[in-house]
Amino acid sequence: MKEDQVYIMNVFHSLHQEEFQSYLSPMIHGILKMKIEEEAQEISIKESDKEFIARFYSYCIVGLLIDWMKDDMRESPELLSNKMNEIMDGCIKRALKRFEIHHN
């Protein structure tokens, strides 16, 4: 296990899962909000829908990371990241398009 993985595991084990989730969620949410704003440049969409999309994917990512840590990070972070990237590729843009406001 790499040094940064050991650090993450120590933080995870020293906090309750809820505390760790409340520590990790805002970071993931912030990153997703930036990505959503970038992807939504040409799309007319309500702020509340952008927020919903960010929350949805944030819960997915944080949940996967917590499961990964509960499993003692057996899978390499690179493999986990690659799998998540494969699933997420294009998902935000598609979600934004589904919530797009169509003006008639």
Protein Blocks (a to p, Z undefined) as FASTA:
>chain_A
ZZklmmmmmmmmmpcfklmmmmmmmmmmmmmmmmmmmmmmmpccdfklmmmmmmmmmmmm
mmmmmmmmmnoomaafklmmmmmmmmmnoklmmmmmmmpccdZZ
